[in-house]
């Protein structure tokens, strides 16, 4: 959600995560919605998504976000 908004505001964003999610996002893009039912779509050709954390080694800023139920799994 945060990365999608940064991308919509012309910021350079690289998403990182699991390969399964990468395939889905690079096929269909992002469909984003919030609790107020605001919705938007980012097409797949606008999204840079990687699975290798080494790709981020020169990043100026890294935002690590996840669903709270995944906290233990990610550590």
C-alpha positions in Angstrom: 0.0 0.0 0.0 2.7 2.5 1.0 5.0 1.5 -1.9 2.1 1.8 -4.4 1.4 5.3 -3.2 5.0 6.3 -3.5 5.1 4.9 -7.0 1.9 6.8 -7.9 3.7 10.0 -6.7 6.6 9.4 -9.1 9.1 7.9 -6.6 11.5 5.2 -7.6 10.2 2.0 -5.9 11.5 -1.6 -5.9 9.2 -4.1 -4.3 10.8 -7.3 -2.9 9.1 -10.5 -1.7 8.3 -14.1 -2.6 8.5 -15.5 -6.1 4.9 -16.6 -6.1 3.7 -13.0 -5.4 6.2 -11.7 -8.0 4.7 -13.8 -10.7 1.1 -12.7 -9.8 2.0 -9.0 -9.6 4.1 -9.0 -12.8 1.2 -10.7 -14.6 -1.7 -8.6 -13.2 -0.2 -5.5 -11.6 -1.4 -4.1 -8.3 -5.0 -3.5 -7.4 -5.0 -1.4 -4.2 -7.9 -0.5 -2.0 -8.4 0.9 1.5 -10.9 0.8 4.3 -12.8 3.7 2.7 -13.1 1.7 -0.5 -10.8 4.0 -2.5 -9.4 1.9 -5.2 -6.7 2.2 -7.9 -4.7 -0.1 -10.2 -1.0 0.1 -11.2 -0.2 -1.9 -14.3 2.5 -4.5 -14.3 4.8 -2.5 -16.7 5.1 0.2 -14.0 6.2 -2.2 -11.2 9.8 -3.3 -10.4 9.6 -6.4 -8.2 12.6 -8.6 -7.1 13.1 -11.6 -5.0 16.8 -11.3 -4.2 17.5 -9.0 -1.2 21.0 -8.3 -2.6 19.3 -6.1 -5.2 18.5 -3.6 -2.4 22.0 -3.2 -1.1 22.5 0.3 -2.6 19.0 1.5 -1.7 18.8 4.9 0.0 15.8 3.8 2.1 14.2 0.5 2.8 10.6 0.2 4.2 10.0 -3.2 5.6 6.2 -3.8 5.8 4.0 -6.8 6.2 0.7 -8.0 7.6 1.0 -8.2 11.4 0.2 -11.9 11.3 3.4 -12.6 9.4 5.7 -11.0 11.9 7.1 -14.2 13.4 7.5 -15.9 10.0 9.6 -13.0 8.7 12.2 -13.0 11.5 
